[in-house]
Amino acid sequence: MECAVPHGNRVRYPGRGYRPVAVLPRDVVEQTELCGADTDLEAALEFAAFDAEPGADGWLLDGSQSAVAAAAFADAFLVEARTGAGSRLFFLDRDTEGLTITEQQLVNGTDAALIELRAASVPEANMIAASEAAAWAARRATLATCALQLGIVERALEMTCEYARTRKQFDKPIGSFQAVRQRLADAYIDVEAVRLTLWQAAWRESHSLPAESELAVAKFWAAEAGHRVAHSAVHIHASTGIYLDYPMQRYFTAAKRAEFEAGTATAQLRRLGSWLDTVEY
């Protein structure tokens, strides 16, 4: 499932074919973790985990990011870093001096790594100079995360419905119980909300229309509905839902990771509030 999000892309090198590239995700955190009330909200909600300063031969990058998917085996990395002129994207080879990679294993069993940069030297030619490149990549990464979450919760709901039809209690399928039916119906509404808001944001982004609010709404539903559907699926499965040899637990951990990727539901509501504050009626 990790292949669906922009962590394990492949980039073509002249004369060397295609090589896997890991994309280091932009951090999105709660405002209170970063700053006081006077700090800009956008800076609090979205910030790069790395800093870049001009060096003798280009740029020097510092910072660290944990749980970067595909980083354990990627040949190169696409890193967003802060500069004096805003965020920029930098392309780093795996053997870049000052780059340290520590392999990690995530709770859903996938490979990842801790990426640390200590005065890593990056040539000027390896910086994507377009000022909107970092924001463009962040928007597309958010869409990809929402699409991944849609696939996760949709399949989790299908498996849960099938289980509710076949699992019997008191000689009746548990799906015939009103409480179970209501929870499955709520989960269906949540899945469709993720689908609708995802496609609305994706359509606007694909037509180069402003989509900041639509992206925030889509990620809100991917996080909030993803949380509810994942928990409902495990609860209806009861103890079977957490067996390591049963697939439902993998959908649960995948949904939880997608819930926090690119920002929590609370972070999206704050982003929407900030956007609404700028709208002139």
C-alpha positions as CSV (number, residue, x, y, z in Angstrom):
1,M,0.0,0.0,0.0
2,E,2.9,2.3,0.5
3,C,3.6,2.5,-3.3
4,A,0.4,4.6,-3.7
5,V,1.8,7.6,-2.0
6,P,4.8,9.7,-3.2
7,H,7.4,8.0,-1.0
8,G,8.7,5.5,-3.4
9,N,8.9,7.3,-6.8
10,R,11.3,6.4,-9.5
11,V,13.4,9.1,-11.3
12,R,15.2,8.6,-14.6
13,Y,18.9,9.5,-14.6
14,P,20.6,10.2,-17.9
15,G,22.4,7.0,-18.9
16,R,21.5,5.2,-15.7
17,G,17.9,4.4,-16.2
18,Y,15.3,4.7,-13.4
19,R,16.2,4.7,-9.7
20,P,13.9,4.7,-6.6
21,V,13.6,8.1,-4.9
22,A,12.2,8.7,-1.4
23,V,10.2,11.9,-0.8
24,L,10.6,13.3,2.6
25,P,7.1,14.4,3.8
26,R,6.4,17.9,5.0
27,D,5.7,18.0,8.7
28,V,2.3,19.3,9.9
29,V,1.9,19.9,13.6
30,E,-0.4,21.5,16.1
31,Q,0.0,25.2,16.5
32,T,0.5,25.0,20.2
33,E,3.5,22.7,19.7
34,L,5.4,25.3,17.8
35,C,4.6,28.8,18.9
36,G,2.7,31.3,20.8
37,A,-0.4,33.2,19.8
38,D,1.5,35.8,17.8
39,T,3.2,33.4,15.4
40,D,1.8,33.1,11.9
41,L,-0.6,30.2,11.7
42,E,0.6,28.9,8.3
43,A,4.1,28.7,9.7
44,A,2.8,26.7,12.6
45,L,0.7,24.3,10.6
46,E,3.2,23.6,7.7
47,F,6.9,23.7,8.0
48,A,9.8,21.9,6.5
49,A,11.9,19.7,8.8
50,F,15.1,20.9,7.1
51,D,17.0,24.2,6.8
52,A,19.2,25.3,3.9
53,E,21.9,27.9,3.9
54,P,24.1,29.1,1.0
55,G,27.5,27.3,1.0
56,A,30.7,27.5,-0.9
57,D,29.5,25.1,-3.6
58,G,25.8,25.4,-3.4
59,W,23.7,24.8,-0.3
60,L,24.2,23.3,3.2
61,L,21.2,21.4,4.6
62,D,20.5,20.6,8.2
63,G,17.7,18.8,9.9
64,S,16.1,15.4,10.5
65,Q,12.9,13.5,9.6
66,S,11.8,10.1,11.1
67,A,9.7,7.4,9.5
68,V,10.4,8.3,5.9
69,A,8.9,5.4,3.8
70,A,11.1,3.8,1.2
71,A,14.2,5.6,2.6
72,A,15.8,2.5,3.7
73,F,16.5,1.4,0.1
74,A,16.0,4.6,-1.9
75,D,18.9,5.7,-4.1
76,A,18.1,9.4,-3.7
77,F,15.9,11.8,-1.7
78,L,13.7,14.8,-2.6
79,V,13.9,17.1,0.4
80,E,11.9,20.3,1.2
81,A,14.0,22.8,3.1
82,R,13.5,26.4,4.3
83,T,15.6,29.1,2.7
84,G,15.6,32.8,3.1
85,A,13.4,33.0,0.0
86,G,10.9,30.4,1.3
87,S,10.7,26.6,0.9
88,R,12.6,24.9,-1.9
89,L,13.1,21.3,-3.0
90,F,16.5,19.7,-3.1
91,F,17.6,16.5,-4.7
92,L,20.1,14.4,-2.7
93,D,21.9,11.3,-3.7
94,R,22.2,8.6,-1.1
95,D,25.9,9.0,-0.9
96,T,25.7,12.7,-0.2
97,E,28.3,13.7,2.4
98,G,26.6,14.7,5.7
99,L,23.5,12.4,5.0
100,T,22.9,9.7,7.6
101,I,20.3,7.0,7.1
102,T,19.1,4.8,10.0
103,E,16.8,2.0,9.1
104,Q,13.5,1.7,11.0
105,Q,10.5,-0.6,11.0
106,L,7.0,0.9,11.3
107,V,4.1,-0.5,13.2
108,N,2.5,-1.6,10.0
109,G,5.5,-3.7,9.1
110,T,6.8,-1.4,6.3
111,D,10.4,-0.3,5.9
112,A,11.4,3.2,6.7
113,A,14.3,5.2,7.9
114,L,15.4,8.2,10.0
115,I,17.0,10.8,7.7
116,E,19.5,13.2,9.3
117,L,21.4,16.0,7.5
118,R,24.3,17.7,9.1
119,A,25.8,20.4,6.9
120,A,25.0,18.2,3.8
121,S,26.5,19.9,0.8
122,V,24.1,20.1,-2.2
123,P,25.1,21.6,-5.6
124,E,23.1,24.6,-6.8
125,A,22.0,22.5,-9.8
126,N,20.2,20.0,-7.4
127,M,17.8,22.7,-6.2
128,I,14.4,23.1,-7.9
129,A,14.4,26.9,-8.2
130,A,10.7,27.3,-9.0
131,S,9.1,29.1,-6.0
132,E,5.9,27.1,-6.2
133,A,7.5,23.7,-6.5
134,A,7.4,22.8,-2.8
135,A,3.8,23.9,-2.4
136,W,2.9,22.0,-5.6
137,A,4.5,18.8,-4.2
138,A,2.8,19.2,-0.9
139,R,-0.6,19.5,-2.5
140,R,-0.1,16.4,-4.6
141,A,1.2,14.5,-1.6
142,T,-1.9,15.4,0.3
143,L,-4.1,14.2,-2.5
144,A,-2.1,11.0,-2.7
145,T,-2.6,10.4,1.0
146,C,-6.3,11.0,0.7
147,A,-6.5,8.6,-2.2
148,L,-4.6,6.0,-0.2
149,Q,-6.9,6.4,2.7
150,L,-9.9,6.0,0.5
151,G,-8.7,2.6,-0.7
152,I,-7.8,1.5,2.8
153,V,-11.2,2.3,4.4
154,E,-13.2,1.2,1.4
155,R,-11.7,-2.3,1.5
156,A,-11.8,-2.4,5.3
157,L,-15.5,-1.7,5.2
158,E,-16.0,-4.4,2.6
159,M,-14.2,-7.0,4.7
160,T,-16.2,-5.9,7.8
161,C,-19.6,-6.2,6.0
162,E,-18.6,-9.7,4.8
163,Y,-17.6,-10.7,8.3
164,A,-20.9,-9.3,9.8
165,R,-22.8,-11.5,7.3
166,T,-21.0,-14.7,8.2
167,R,-20.2,-14.3,11.9
168,K,-23.1,-15.6,14.0
169,Q,-24.1,-14.9,17.6
170,F,-27.2,-16.4,19.2
171,D,-27.7,-18.3,15.9
172,K,-28.0,-15.0,14.0
173,P,-25.5,-13.1,11.8
174,I,-24.2,-10.2,13.8
175,G,-25.0,-8.0,10.8
176,S,-28.7,-8.4,11.7
177,F,-28.3,-6.6,15.0
178,Q,-29.4,-3.0,14.9
179,A,-26.3,-1.6,16.6
180,V,-24.0,-3.3,14.1
181,R,-26.1,-2.2,11.1
182,Q,-26.0,1.4,12.3
183,R,-22.3,1.4,12.7
184,L,-21.8,-0.1,9.3
185,A,-24.1,2.5,7.8
186,D,-22.2,5.3,9.5
187,A,-18.9,3.8,8.1
188,Y,-20.4,3.8,4.6
189,I,-21.3,7.5,4.8
190,D,-17.7,8.2,6.0
191,V,-16.2,6.3,3.1
192,E,-18.3,8.2,0.6
193,A,-17.4,11.5,2.2
194,V,-13.7,10.6,1.8
195,R,-14.4,9.8,-1.9
196,L,-16.4,12.9,-2.7
197,T,-14.0,15.4,-1.0
198,L,-11.0,13.7,-2.6
199,W,-12.3,13.9,-6.1
200,Q,-13.5,17.5,-5.6
201,A,-10.0,18.5,-4.5
202,A,-8.3,16.5,-7.2
203,W,-10.5,18.0,-9.9
204,R,-9.7,21.5,-8.9
205,E,-6.0,20.8,-8.6
206,S,-5.9,19.1,-12.0
207,H,-7.6,22.2,-13.6
208,S,-5.1,24.6,-11.9
209,L,-7.9,26.1,-9.8
210,P,-7.4,27.3,-6.2
211,A,-7.9,24.2,-4.0
212,E,-6.5,25.1,-0.6
213,S,-9.8,24.8,1.2
214,E,-10.9,21.7,-0.8
215,L,-7.6,20.0,0.1
216,A,-8.0,20.8,3.8
217,V,-11.6,19.4,3.7
218,A,-10.4,16.3,1.9
219,K,-7.6,15.6,4.3
220,F,-10.0,16.3,7.3
221,W,-12.3,13.6,6.1
222,A,-9.4,11.2,5.3
223,A,-8.2,11.7,8.9
224,E,-11.5,11.9,10.8
225,A,-13.5,9.3,8.8
226,G,-10.4,7.1,8.4
227,H,-10.1,7.0,12.2
228,R,-13.8,6.1,12.7
229,V,-14.0,3.5,10.0
230,A,-10.7,1.8,11.1
231,H,-11.9,1.6,14.7
232,S,-15.4,0.4,13.7
233,A,-13.9,-2.4,11.5
234,V,-11.7,-3.6,14.4
235,H,-14.6,-3.4,16.9
236,I,-17.0,-5.3,14.8
237,H,-14.4,-8.0,14.1
238,A,-13.8,-8.1,17.9
239,S,-10.6,-9.9,18.8
240,T,-10.2,-11.2,15.3
241,G,-9.6,-7.7,14.1
242,I,-6.2,-7.5,16.0
243,Y,-4.9,-11.0,15.2
244,L,-1.5,-10.6,13.4
245,D,-2.3,-13.4,11.0
246,Y,-5.6,-11.8,10.0
247,P,-5.5,-8.9,7.4
248,M,-7.7,-6.5,9.3
249,Q,-5.0,-5.3,11.6
250,R,-2.9,-4.2,8.6
251,Y,-5.7,-2.1,7.4
252,F,-6.1,-0.6,10.8
253,T,-2.4,0.4,11.1
254,A,-2.4,1.7,7.5
255,A,-5.4,3.9,8.2
256,K,-3.9,5.3,11.4
257,R,-0.7,6.2,9.6
258,A,-2.7,7.9,6.7
259,E,-4.7,9.7,9.4
260,F,-1.7,11.6,10.6
261,E,0.2,11.9,7.3
262,A,0.0,15.5,5.9
263,G,-1.8,16.7,9.0
264,T,-4.4,15.6,11.5
265,A,-8.1,16.5,11.4
266,T,-7.5,19.3,13.9
267,A,-4.7,20.8,11.8
268,Q,-7.0,20.8,8.8
269,L,-9.8,22.6,10.7
270,R,-7.2,25.2,11.8
271,R,-6.1,25.6,8.2
272,L,-9.7,26.1,7.1
273,G,-10.3,28.6,9.9
274,S,-7.2,30.6,8.7
275,W,-8.4,30.5,5.1
276,L,-11.9,31.6,6.1
277,D,-10.4,34.5,8.0
278,T,-9.0,35.8,4.7
279,V,-12.2,35.5,2.7
280,E,-13.9,38.7,1.9
281,Y,-17.7,38.4,1.9
